[in-house]
Amino acid sequence: MQKFDVIVVGGGFCGVHVAKKLQRTGLSTLLIDSRDAFEFTPAIPKVVFNLKHRKKITVPFSSIGINNMKSTVTEITPSFVVANKKKYFFKYLVICTGSSYPVLLENAKNAFAVKTVADAVVLHKRLRKAKKVVIVGGGLVGVEMAGEIVTKAKDKKVTLIETGQKILGRNSASVSMLATDFLTNRGCKIVHGERVVKQEGKFLVTDKSKIRADVIVWCAGIKSDTRYLGKELHHIVNERKSIRVTHKLQVEGFPRLFAGGDINSIAEEKTAQNADRQARVIVHNILSLEKGNKLQSYVPRSGPLVISLGDWHGLFTFGRFVIPGFIPGVMKHIIEKALLFQIRYL
């Protein structure tokens, strides 16, 4: 029987920070992820047009001293996880499995959800021959993907489909307007108020029209996959498929189980910075449980956001305050370098 003080499931921003920090304290820690490296997900759209960039945003777990196992967790219970058909027992568990943008159409062809570096490489190959590209979803990921394509593949006809009446609907009206102007001025057609219902040959059929699509990039329908939760934990998932946690980031009803990052029910923007903040609270609280000290509460916050529109253009927004142009484009590069430095060396 293999038992660890801490098992971390998921090697994104939150999982990596938790595993690194706890391992340094002397607690036996195991990180389990389907990949053997951390990937800087905000920069994955860049890889579609610059394959060399994948090396810059990929950090092998072994290179930063994390004890990891490359595997998919198939079951989680209150006392052990199952991976590679074996049980791994724990004293504390941290679930950081994130969320994804699934391709929601059944039997869809030429449809891609760019969640990993490997996905970006596949899309890179498929875009070569494509003339008409349709992006489904006008949220942050869809808009940044559209920005990459319209600035780097000007020969492609890009259509972005958004079910709402504006793109970047969770942001202010001015942010939406500036992003809309940037994309449409570079040839992107934005379709508002339509929902994709099926695919017919090379056409996407919405509830109002048909749109030709040689390649479909799916950036809508955020979904958390919690099928790995055993029957004792089925009730911890809310209606949005997020894991319900307390303000201590403990799974409700299970004080030695924690959930951090995109997978949990904390209502805030799911950014790298917030994932790092949650990781710090989780580490503090696990060490506090070990020592019998008081636990720390996590306080959600709404911070600034930088939206990338190609390599050297972007939008910086904080509340109703917005700066468009070159400066946010530079900020995006600085943030990427700073966060990767933190992953590698801190």
Helices and strands as residue ranges (DSSP letters): E 2-9, H 13-24, E 29-33, E 37-39, G 41-43, H 44-47, H 53-56, E 58-60, G 61-64, E 68-70, E 73-76, E 80-83, E 86-95, E 111-112, H 117-127, E 132-136, H 140-152, E 157-162, H 173-184, E 189-192, E 196-200, E 203-206, E 210-212, E 215-218, G 231-236, E 250-251, E 254-259, G 261-263, H 272-291, E 305-308, E 314-318, E 321-325, H 326-345
